[in-house]
C-alpha cells in the first residue's frame, strides 16, 4: 500500500497557505483518518469559513 502524499499546508484560519480561498478539509485532504475525525474537521473548517464570511461583511443567511 503506497503512502499518502502530505496534506496541503493550511493556516490557523483553515485556509490553504498556497491557494487563497481554498479550505482543505477531511480525509481526502489528509487532515483526518476516519469518518469521525473527518466530520469534526469539516465542522471546524465550516466554522472558520463562516467567521471569514461574517468578518468580510457577508451574510450566512
Buried (B, 14 or more C-beta within 10 A) or exposed (E): EEEEEEBBEBEEEBBBEEEEEBBBBBBEBBBBEEEEEBEEBBEBBEEBBEEBEEEEEEEEE
